Amino acid sequence: MARAALLGRLEIPIPRGPLRWQFGTLAEVVQETPRVSSLFFDVPGWEGNLAGQHVDVRLTADDGYQAERSYSIASAPDDPRLALTVERLDDGEVSPYLVGELRVGDRLELRGPIGGFFVWRGDGDVPLLLIAGGSGVVPLMAMLRHRANIESSVPARLLFSSRTQADVIYREELSRLGAAGDGLTVFHTLTREKPSGWTGYTRRVDEAMLKEVAWSKRENPAVFICGPTPFVEAASQLLVAMGYEPRSIKTERFGATGGTA
């Protein structure tokens, strides 16, 4: 049996009992956009994660002051390193340090993986509809990476809303995945510019756009929406108005006080 097929059958458990803090060592940094970087950590004893889970990050100052934030995991369950993709928020306590000051070889306190609702295990055969706003693409990217790793042919569509072309996170990787011919289609929309040669949408996600991108409700797709709270609420309401059952839509949202800074 091929390794990819074997991985697709693995069941990575959600940890039982209390989670513990552990150290991860930064092994690689990839700048995704001017404000967003992916951080790859070696974590001794890391047992993997489900696509869509998150981890807590804790920083401790010299005077003992601590700050904690939660970040979605960008790596697939079968990736050897834990990846976090972080957007620098100028007024944040944690993200400016992670994106601007953390260096390869530095250690970071991590706790997780956490979460069991907003996850895609890769073992079903229903279509996958992913809708992302900004850095909300991170847990959805973990799902697409897992899908590619296990060579899944489940039909998948990603609708990704970004402010500008320069703000499109994972742009080259998404282009490669969308061109693989394995049933994934990637749709982009830009809300603040219309660059020359751009072939995607250039407006906020609306009903007309979703009717062009989403499957009919009869296809019963697995739906995951992640992004800022207003974005998630608007996209969810539009799908419900199109006839989608609310319980079929899984959402994850963040905001200025949502612990993602």
Number of C-alpha atoms within 10 A of each C-alpha: 5 7 10 16 13 10 17 18 12 13 13 15 11 16 15 6 6 7 12 9 14 16 17 22 19 21 18 15 18 11 15 19 16 11 17 22 21 23 24 22 23 18 21 11 8 14 15 21 28 28 31 28 26 23 19 18 20 17 17 12 8 6 6 8 8 11 12 17 17 18 21 27 27 28 29 26 26 21 15 15 21 24 24 22 27 26 22 20 16 11 10 14 17 21 20 18 13 21 21 12 9 15 16 13 13 13 17 19 17 21 17 23 21 19 17 15 11 20 18 23 18 23 14 11 12 14 19 23 23 25 27 26 25 19 23 23 27 29 32 27 24 26 27 26 22 25 25 17 18 19 16 21 14 17 15 23 22 25 22 24 27 23 17 16 18 13 18 22 27 19 14 11 12 20 12 11 18 18 13 12 10 16 15 23 19 17 17 20 25 23 15 13 14 16 11 6 6 13 11 12 17 19 17 17 22 12 16 9 15 16 13 9 17 21 16 13 14 8 10 15 21 17 22 25 27 27 24 19 16 13 21 23 16 13 23 21 14 18 20 15 12 15 12 19 12 12 8 14 17 17 18 19 17 18 12 12 8 12 14 21 22
